[in-house]
Amino acid sequence: MRTTEVTDGIYRLSANVHDILFEGFWPIPNGVSLNSYVVKGEKCAIIDGVCDWDGVPETLFAQLDQMQVKLEDIDYVIINHMEPDHSGWLDAFRKLRGEFTVYCSERAKPLLEAFYGIVDNVHTVKSGDTLDLGAGRVLAFEDIPNVHWPETMATYDTKSKTLFPCDAFGSFGAVSDDAPYDDTLQEEHIEFFEREMERYYANIVSAFSGPTQKAIEKVDTLDVRIIAPGHGIVWRRDPQRVVRDYKRLTSYAKGPAKPEVTVVWGSMYGMTEQAVRPLVDAIEAEGVPTHVHRVPESGLSFVLESALQCSGIVLGMPTYEYKMFPPMAAAVDEIGKKKIQNRVCLRFGSYGWSGGAQKELDEINERLKMNWRFIDPVEFKGRPREDDIALLKERGRELARAVKEWSLGPRTAG
């Protein structure tokens, strides 16, 4: 890849990564970009970095060569976030550069030592602190803890009004050399990154929606003209667009979300499966769209994305050894851990010699403080009979009406 100029005196360095599981867990079929930024005044700083996966640090260094910036020209390394996809290059950088000064939050300091053995020339900062690079370029720092690690901060260039928020306002999706900015992309490509952002948020950020909302409130107090995140495209034509996107996603976590229903189901021998299509048809007959995922065949990453954006959830599962079908239990547990709360939910499914799935579901709901409101479940012994299907359709229509009433009604603050 090649380096590009964000604005006068600020340059974007990126590496695209494909064919991995992000964080060792999340599929990225469209890749992901890892973004770093060089800021020049009389002195030079690099903000964030990239991981140390094969070939990635070398991509960063090659782009510095394109800029004709020598490693010894970089006086400061600013670490907004210590997660290794942004800091893993420090080992290679230290071998090539030798001494440099790190600026980071107080909570990041012990992680620098734990991950990379860096203890010298570490300058910790807090909200309101600044770094003067000369030539009128001053960087200001703002703590944004738990977006999505406790040590996270954002850096703001007061000269160009550029915000570097690392993971905040980021997205999945690899970026091209020719169009890494919203003002160089066609609308369909911007919408692509917004879709990638929705799954990124559900997978990476959703559990920290509260702190993210507080971080956005801090951003609202700044005169931000460019947003340059650690993943995804840079927003310089309409930075408020990505802010609005994130506000929408943070609000979805507590609900209401869209007037739509996510259907997550699993089946051992096809008994529960026989009830899925009649139920989906009943919900959609009320004018409510559905998003259907079978687990474990459908990846959890995509289930989370769907659950975040829908006000209604349907859970279809057989009882398995007195409890929920294990892939369904894992899915519900992860949805709860991501703090996707206040949903309207309907559970249905088959059982053999005994039920018990609802008890485990109730336990997960209480333990993770999900605060889901349940429509009366529909359980059937063995395969569903005609009266079971009729009752399930009735419950599906009830769910659809509840979803519409809640999602389209007056919104409350918080």
N, C-alpha and C positions, 0 to 999 in steps of 0.2 A: 504494500500500500504506500501511498505518498502522503506527505504532510500537507495540510491546507491551512489557510489563514482564516481564523474566526473573525477577527477584527484587527485593527491596527495594533501591532505589538503582542498579539495573542495567537498561538498556533495550536492546531489540533493534531495529535498523534494517535493513531489507532491501530489495533490489530483485530482481525476477525477470527473467531474460533468456531469450528464446526465439528461434528461427529464426536461430541462428548455429551455426558450428562452434566448439566450445569449444577454446581455445588454437589456433584456426585449423585444427583437425584433427578433433576428436571430435564426432560428432553428439549432440545432446541433444533427442531427440523429446519428452521430458517437461520440457524447460527446466532451469534451474538457478537457485538463489537465491544472491545475494551478500550476506553478512551482515556487519554492523558493530555495535559495541556501545558505548553510552555508560555510563560508570561515574561515579557522583556521590559525592563526599565533601564536604569543605568546598571542594575544588576539583574540576574536572571533566576527565575524560579520555575520548577516543574511541579505541577499539581497532579497528585495521584500518579498511578502507573499502570502496569499490567501484570498478569500472572507470570509465573516462571515455567509455563508449559513449553514444550519443545518449539523453538523457533519464534516464540512470541517476544521475549526481550530483544532478540536480534532485530525483529521488525521495528521495534521502538528506536533502537540505536541507529538503524539505517535511515529512519526518518529524521533523526537529529542531524545526520550527515547531509541530508537533502537541504536542511535549513542552514547548513554551514555553522552549526552550533557544536562546539567541542564540549565534551563532558566536563572539562575543567572550567567551562564558562558557567556552569550551573552552580550557583551559590547556595540555593535553598531547595530542599525537597519538602513539599507540603503534603502531608498525609491526612486527607479528610476522613479516611475509613481504612481500617487495618485488615479487612478481609483479604486473603491472599490473592484473589483475582485482581486486586488493585495495588498490592504491595509486594507480591512475590518476586518482582524484578529487582528488589533492593539488594539481594545477594550479588547478582551480576553487576549492578551499578557500583556497589561498594568496591568490588574487585578492580573495576576499571577507573573509578573516579578517586578513590582514596577518601579523603576527608570532605565532609559537607555537613551542613546544618539542617536538621530536621525540625520542622514546625508541625506540631500535632496537639491534640487535646491531652489533658492530664490523664485521662483514662486510657489513652493510646500508648502512653509511655511504657507501662509494664508489658504490653503486647509486643512492642518493638524489641524488647529484650528477649521475651519468650520465643518469638518466631525467628528472629534474625540475629540475636545477640548484640543489638545496637544499644549502647548505653551512653556513648559520648556525643557531644554536640547535639543534644536534644533539647529543644526549646518548647515548653508547653505554653499554650494559649487558651483563653476563654473568650466568651462572648464580649465583644467590644474591643478586643486587642487588635492591633494592626501591625503590618510589616511594610515599611517604606522601601520600595525598590529603586527610587530615584526617578527623575524625569517626570514627576507628577503622578507616578503610578503607585498607589497605596492599596494594599490588600487588607481587607477587614475579615475577621473571623466571627463565626456564630455557631454556638453549640446547637446541634439538633440531635440530641441523644435518642438512641433506639430507633433510628431510621437507617439501617435496621439493627445495628449493634450499639451498645451503650456509649462507645467512644466517638461516635460520628460527629463531624462538624461540617460546615459549609464555608467556602471561601468566596468573597465578593470583591471584585475589582472596582474600586470606586471611580476610576477614570473612565472606563468603557461601560460601566454598569452591567458587567457580566457576572453571573452567578455560577459557581462551580459546586453543585450539590451532591456529587458522587452518585450513590444509588438512587437518591430521590429524583423523580421525574425521568427515570430511566426506562428502558424497554429491552425486550429481546429483539432479535433481527440483526443480521449483518448489514453493514453500510457499505456503499460503493465509494470508490475514490472520487467519482465525478459529482456525487449528489449526497453529501453527508449533512446537508442543512435543509431546514424546512423551506427556505426560499430558493432552493435549487431542485426541489422535488415537485412532481405533479401531484394533484390532490389525491389520486388513487394510491400513490405511494405513501403519502402522509397517513392516510387511513390504514394502510398496511401496518405501519409502525404503531398506530394507536391500538390496533387489534393485538399486536405483539405485546404492547404495554399492558393490556388487560390481563393477559396470562402471567406476565412478569409480576404484576402487582399481586395477583392472587397467590402466586407461588412464593414470592420473596418478601413482600411487604405487608400483606394483609394482616398478619398477626400483630403488626405494629401500627395499625391504622390510627389509634389514638395519638401516639407521638408524632406520626406523620401529619396529622391534622394540625398539631401545635406548630410543627415546622413550617407548614404552609402559611399559618397565621404570621409567622416571622417574615416570610417572604413577602407577604402582602404589605409590610411596612417599608420595604425597600423599593427604590426606583430600578427595577430590573428590566433591562432591554434585551439581554441575551441569556439564555439558560443553556449551559454546557454540561450535560450529565456524564456519568461514568460509563453508561451503556446507551446505545441508540444514537439518534440524530441530535444535532444542535439546533436549538430553536432561537432564531434571530429575527424572523419576520413577524411572528406572532407568539412570543413566549407565554402569553397568558392562555393560549390554547392548551398547552400541556398542564398548566396550573389548574385550569378548569377540569381537565380530564382527571387529574389526581384528586381534586375536591370531590368529584362525582364518585370515584372509586372508594375514597375514605368513607363517604356517606353510605355507600352500598354495604359496607361491612356491618354496620348496625341496623341497616334497613330503614325504610323500605328500599328495595332495588327496583329493577324493571318489573312490570306486570307480566312476568313469564314464570315458567315452572321448569326446574331441573328434575329429570327422572333418572335416578340411579338405581340399578337393579342387578341382581345376580341370581343364578338358578343352577341347581345341582343336576336335576334330571328333567327339567322342562316344565315342571308343574307351575312354579311361580311365573315362568315365562309366558304361559298361556293367558295370563291376566294382563300383561303389559300393554298390548295393542288396544284392547277395549278401553282400558283406563286412559291411555293417551288420547284416543279418539274422543272420549267424553270431555276431557279437559279442553281440547282444541275446539270442540263444538261450541264452547262458551267464548270463543274468540281469544283464548290465551295460548300463546306459542309455547312449545315444549322443546327441551333439549335433552335427548335420551342418551344415556351412557350405560353400557353393560360392564360390570367389573367382575374379574380383574382385567378383562380384555381391553377396556378403555383406560388409558393411563390416568393416574391420580391428578397429574398436572392439569389435564383438561377438565376433569370433574370439578376441581377447585375453581377454575376460571368460570365455569358455568354456574356453580353454586353462588359465587360472589355476586353475580349479576342478576340473579333471579330472586324474587320475593317468596316463591313457593318451592318446596322440595318434596318429591315423592321418593320413598325408599321401598323398594321391592326386594324381598329376600325370603328364603326358607329359614326355618329354625334349624340350627345345627348344634347338636349336643347341648340342648337346653338354652342356647344363646343365638346370637345373630350369625348368619353366614359370614365366616371370617373375612373375606374380602370386603364385604359391606361394613363390617365393624371397623375395619381399618380405614375405610373411606370416611365414615361418619366421624371417627375419632380425629382424623386429620382436618376435616372441615371445622370441627370444634376448636382444635388447636390454632387454626388460622383466624379464630375469632369472627367467624361468619355467623352472626347472631340474629335473633328475632325473626326467624323464618316461620312461615305457615307450612306444616308438614303433615303428610299422609303416609302411613306405613301399611303395606299389605304383604301377604306371602303365605306359603304353604308350610304345613308341619306334618310330622308323622305320628310318632307315639306321644309326643308332648310339645307344647309351645314353650315360650320363654324368651323369644327375641325381644319383645317389648320391654321386659324388665331390664335387659342390658342396655337397650336404647335409652331408657329413662335414666339409668345410672350415668351414661356418658353425657347426656344432656345436663344433668345436675352437676356432675364433677367439673365439666368445662364451662359451666355457666352460659350455656348457649341460649337459654330462654326461648326455645322454639315452642310454638303453639300447635298442638296436635289435633288434627281431625281424628275422630274415632277410627281405629285401625280396622282392616278387614283381613281376617285370617281364615284359611280353609284347610281342612284335613285332606291331604292328598291333592287331587286335581280340583280346580274350581268348578262348581256346578253352575247352572243357569242363575240360581238365586244369588250365588256369590258374585257373579259377574254383574248382575243387576245392582246389587248393593254397592259394588266397587264403582260402577259408573255414577251412581248417586253421590258417593263420597268425592269422586273426581270433580263433579260439577260444583259441589260445595266448596272444595278447595279452590277451584278456579274463581268462583265468585268472591271468596275471601281475599284472594290475591289481588283481584281488580280493585276491590273496595279499599284495601290497605295501600296499595301502590299508587293509586290514582287519587287518593284522598288528600286532605291537608297534611303537609309535612311539618314535623316538629323539629325544633332546633336540637342540636346535640349530636 
